[in-house]
Amino acid sequence: MFCCSKKHKNKVHFLNEVFEPRPPFKDPPKKRRKSVYPMTLSKQEQLKKNKEDITKERIENEGFTDKFLDEIIQCGGCQEKIALKERKELHHCSECNNFYCCNFAGICVGSECSIVFEGKKQSLSYCMNCVNPYFKINIKENGECLCKNCENQPDLPNHYKEV
């Protein structure tokens, strides 16, 4: 038996016999895509509306700022009531959580109360009631102090602990 005999003939069907014929191709009508945000107003009306919205938002922001600046804070040292509108310099004590316009010791020089943030040394600040009043650094008015937590550190220089 020959395997290459012509007895077995491949049955090949033409595509026309298998598939239905396609209709002739025509250009479909071009449809315009609708925009996501259709403009119902003209440009001048839209500009006018935007200007009104911005003015309304500005008035609301000014109202909030005025309400915020009307707040009154009491000094922890002299008990004077200070409105934020006065723009008077107030210091916050990290220990007793009060604001001070006077009786303020300064910013702690100890390493326990400070961190380095964006290349700058940031430290907590304290009032005269929350620091040791016998140290010279706490009595000087140079804006520096030594808090009670940092005065017991062994790595602190001795000139800060002078009485």
C-alpha positions as CSV (number, residue, x, y, z in Angstrom):
1,M,0.0,0.0,0.0
2,F,1.1,3.4,-1.0
3,C,0.4,6.2,1.3
4,C,0.6,8.7,-1.5
5,S,-2.1,7.2,-3.5
6,K,-4.7,9.4,-5.1
7,K,-7.4,7.6,-3.3
8,H,-7.7,10.2,-0.5
9,K,-8.5,13.5,-1.9
10,N,-8.5,16.7,0.2
11,K,-11.8,18.4,0.2
12,V,-11.1,22.1,-0.1
13,H,-14.1,24.5,0.0
14,F,-13.9,27.9,-1.4
15,L,-14.8,30.8,0.9
16,N,-17.8,31.8,-1.2
17,E,-19.3,28.4,-0.4
18,V,-18.7,28.7,3.4
19,F,-19.5,32.3,4.2
20,E,-22.3,34.5,3.1
21,P,-21.4,37.2,0.6
22,R,-20.8,40.6,2.1
23,P,-22.7,43.6,1.0
24,P,-20.8,46.2,-0.9
25,F,-18.8,48.6,1.4
26,K,-20.1,52.1,1.7
27,D,-18.7,55.0,3.7
28,P,-20.7,55.2,6.9
29,P,-22.0,58.7,7.7
30,K,-19.6,60.5,10.0
31,K,-21.1,61.2,13.4
32,R,-19.9,64.1,15.5
33,R,-18.9,63.1,18.9
34,K,-20.8,64.9,21.6
35,S,-18.6,66.7,24.0
36,V,-18.4,65.6,27.6
37,Y,-19.4,69.0,29.0
38,P,-21.8,70.6,26.5
39,M,-21.7,74.4,26.6
40,T,-25.1,75.7,27.1
41,L,-24.0,79.2,27.8
42,S,-22.3,81.6,25.4
43,K,-18.7,82.5,26.3
44,Q,-19.7,86.0,27.6
45,E,-22.4,84.5,29.9
46,Q,-19.9,81.8,31.1
47,L,-17.3,84.5,31.9
48,K,-19.9,86.5,33.8
49,K,-21.0,83.4,35.8
50,N,-17.4,82.6,36.6
51,K,-16.7,86.1,37.9
52,E,-19.8,86.0,40.1
53,D,-18.7,82.6,41.5
54,I,-15.2,83.9,42.3
55,T,-16.7,87.0,44.0
56,K,-19.0,84.9,46.1
57,E,-16.2,82.6,47.1
58,R,-14.0,85.5,48.1
59,I,-16.7,87.0,50.3
60,E,-17.2,83.6,52.0
61,N,-13.5,83.4,52.7
62,E,-13.3,86.9,54.1
63,G,-16.2,86.1,56.4
64,F,-14.4,83.0,57.7
65,T,-11.1,85.0,58.2
66,D,-13.0,87.8,60.1
67,K,-14.7,85.2,62.3
68,F,-11.3,83.5,63.0
69,L,-9.6,86.8,63.8
70,D,-12.3,87.8,66.2
71,E,-11.1,85.1,68.5
72,I,-9.7,86.3,71.8
73,I,-6.8,84.5,73.6
74,Q,-6.0,85.1,77.2
75,C,-2.3,85.4,78.2
76,G,-1.2,82.8,80.7
77,G,1.1,85.3,82.5
78,C,-0.6,88.7,82.8
79,Q,-4.2,87.4,82.1
80,E,-4.6,90.1,79.4
81,K,-7.2,89.3,76.7
82,I,-5.7,89.6,73.3
83,A,-7.6,89.5,70.0
84,L,-5.9,87.9,67.0
85,K,-6.7,91.0,65.0
86,E,-4.2,92.9,67.0
87,R,-1.4,90.8,65.5
88,K,0.5,90.8,68.8
89,E,3.2,88.3,69.1
90,L,2.1,85.3,71.2
91,H,4.2,82.3,72.3
92,H,2.9,78.8,73.0
93,C,4.2,76.9,76.0
94,S,4.5,73.2,75.3
95,E,4.3,72.1,78.9
96,C,1.2,74.0,80.2
97,N,-0.4,74.5,76.8
98,N,-1.0,78.3,77.3
99,F,-0.3,81.3,75.2
100,Y,2.0,84.1,76.5
101,C,2.7,87.6,75.5
102,C,5.0,88.0,78.6
103,N,6.6,85.7,81.1
104,F,8.0,83.6,78.3
105,A,11.3,81.8,78.8
106,G,12.2,80.8,75.2
107,I,13.0,77.8,73.0
108,C,14.6,74.8,74.6
109,V,18.3,74.1,73.6
110,G,18.2,70.5,74.8
111,S,18.3,67.7,72.3
112,E,15.3,65.9,73.7
113,C,12.9,68.7,72.7
114,S,14.3,69.3,69.3
115,I,14.2,67.7,65.8
116,V,15.8,68.6,62.5
117,F,13.1,69.3,59.9
118,E,14.0,70.3,56.4
119,G,17.5,71.2,57.5
120,K,16.4,73.5,60.3
121,K,16.4,72.7,64.0
122,Q,12.9,73.0,65.4
123,S,12.4,73.0,69.2
124,L,9.6,73.3,71.7
125,S,9.1,76.5,73.7
126,Y,8.4,77.0,77.3
127,C,7.1,79.7,79.8
128,M,8.9,80.8,83.0
129,N,6.7,78.6,85.1
130,C,7.7,75.4,83.3
131,V,11.5,75.9,83.5
132,N,14.0,75.9,86.4
133,P,14.2,79.7,87.4
134,Y,17.7,79.2,88.9
135,F,19.6,78.5,85.7
136,K,21.2,81.6,84.0
137,I,20.1,80.5,80.5
138,N,16.4,80.6,81.6
139,I,16.7,84.1,83.2
140,K,18.5,85.8,80.2
141,E,16.2,87.2,77.5
142,N,18.0,85.7,74.5
143,G,15.1,83.5,73.5
144,E,16.7,80.3,74.8
145,C,15.9,78.2,77.8
146,L,16.5,74.7,79.2
147,C,13.4,72.7,80.2
148,K,13.1,70.4,83.1
149,N,13.2,67.3,80.9
150,C,16.4,68.3,79.2
151,E,18.3,69.5,82.3
152,N,19.1,66.0,83.4
153,Q,20.7,64.9,80.2
154,P,24.4,63.7,80.5
155,D,25.5,65.0,77.1
156,L,24.3,68.6,77.8
157,P,27.2,71.2,78.0
158,N,27.9,72.5,81.5
159,H,27.6,76.2,80.6
160,Y,23.8,75.7,80.2
161,K,23.6,74.4,83.8
162,E,25.2,77.4,85.4
163,V,23.3,78.7,88.4
